[in-house]
Amino acid sequence: MRSLLQKLRNKTVWGAAPVILLLAALPLLSAPTDPAPDVTLDSAKASPRSVEPLTQRSVLRDYRFAWSNLAQAVESNSTQPLNGLFVGTANTWVTDAVESQRRNGLTSRYSNQRHHLQAVFYAPEGDLIELRDSAEYDLEILDGGKTIHNEHARVNYVVLMTPAADRWVIRQMQSVAQF
């Protein structure tokens, strides 16, 4: 990057002002279109054991990453962005949703995601955590680039996560009317 900018400065058509404007615009050009989902976790009522701080951070990180990748998957109609973050029935659910969209020529966009997680069960062995997710997001469904549905959704999910080799994965995720 530095050598490119040095070359640009050395050209007579480029003054200092255009180079400075280019540098200022670079973060905007590489910024994601939608920021990562906002995820909070309340583990105060988890039982039968408390959730360790490192586990809390890992669950938050991986849940945020899973929803970010889910949004990319349904927008691109590809399961590639999922990166193994969904396994078991959760993976089947997401894969079926992406394939159904693709067959019907639709795409979806999740934006302005906010997830408020509450840990309700953390297994004594530390190999399973049950979460309640009170999620809010804007959902847009498109047909050939044209919006056919747009809503601000409030959905409750019961989520089971288990540790994998290097992260927590979503094993089950089901929407429910209420907790």
N, C-alpha and C positions, 0 to 999 in steps of 0.2 A: 504494500500500500504506500509506504513511504517513498519508494523509488518511483512509483507512478506519479505521485504528487510532485516530486522533484522534477520529473520530466515535464509535467504540465507547467510548472513555474518557469522553466527555462524556455518555453515556447513564447514567442513574441506576442501571439494573439491572446495569451492568458496573462492577465494582471493578477495582483494579489486578491482583489475583491472576488472574482469568480471562484478562485480556489477556496477561499474562506466560505463562500456560499455552498460550494460542493461539500466541503467538510461538515458544515452545519446540517445539510440535507441527508447525509449518509445514514444517521440513525433512523430517520423517518422512512428511508427506502427499505431498510432491513427490518423494521418493526413488524410484529405480527399484526394481522388485521383485527384480532380480538385478543385482549389480554387473557392470561391464564385465569381459570375459574377461581373465585374467591371461596376458600374452604376454611371453615372453623370447626374445631372439635372440642366438645365438652365431655370429659371422661370422668367427671366427679362421681357419677352414679354407677359406674361400671362395677360389675360383680361377677364372680366371687372374689376376684383379685383386682387390685388397682393396675392401671396402665402406666408403665414406666415412661419417663420423659422421652427417651430415645425411640421407643415404640410409637408414641404419640406423633413425633416429628416424622417418622417413616410412613405411618399410615396417612397423615396429612399430605405429604409429598406425593405418595403413590396414588392416592385418591384423586388429587388435583391433576396429576399426569394422566390418569385413566380417563377422566372426563374431557380433558383437553384433546386427547387422542381419539376419543369417541366422537367428538365434534368434527375432527379432521376426517375421520372415517366416513361419517354420513354425508359430509360435504363433498368428498371426493369419490364416493361410492366405491371405496376400496377398503379391505380389511387390513391392508399393510400397516397403517398408522397405529393399529392396536398394540403392537409390540408385546404380545403375550400378557398384557395386563388384565385380560378377562380370560377365565378358564372355566371349564365345566359348563353348567347351565347358563351362566352369564355370557360366556363366549358364544354359545349357541344362539342366545337371544339377540346379541349384537350382530353376529354374522347373518342371521336370518333377516334382520331389519335392513342391513346394507344390501343384501342380495335382492330383497323385495323391492327396494327403491330402484335399484339398477334395472330390474325387469320392467318396472313401470315408468321408467324415464324420469324419475323424480330425484331431487336432492333435498337435503335439510341443512339448516344452519342453526346452531345453538349459539347464543350470545348473551352477554351480561349474566353469566352464571354465578349464582350464590348458593353454596351448599352449607347447611348448618348441621353438622354431625353430632350425634349423641351416642357415646359408647354405652351399651346396655348390658353386654355380656363380654367378658374376656376370660377365656378358658384358663383353668389353673396351670396347664402346661404351656400356655402362651402360643398355642397353635391355631387359634380361631378368635376373631373378634366380630361381634355383631353390632352393627351401627344402624341408627335411624337417621336418615337424611331428609331434612326438610329443604327441598331444592326449589329454587326459583330461577327461571331463565326465559329468555325470549326465544321462541321457536318459529322459524320461517320455513315453509315448505315451498319448493319451487318445481315447476314443470317446464323444462327447457329454458331455464333462466328467468321465467316469469313467476312472480309470487302468486301462489294460489291459496295460501293460508298463512296467517301471521297471528301469533298470540303470545301473551305473557303467561307462562305456565307456572303453577305451584303444584309440585308433585312430592308425595312422600314415598320414600324407598326404604325397604328393609334390605340391608346389605350384609353379606358374610364375606369377610376377607381372611385369607390365610397367608402365612409367610411362604415365599418361594426361595430360591437360592440367594437372590440378591435384592428382593423387594417383596412388598405385600401385593397380592393379586385379589381381584374381585372374583369370588367363586359363585356367588348367587346375588342377584339384584332383582327385587320385585317391587313394583309400585303397589301401594295400598291406599285405601280411601282415607284412613286415619290411623293414628297410633293409639 
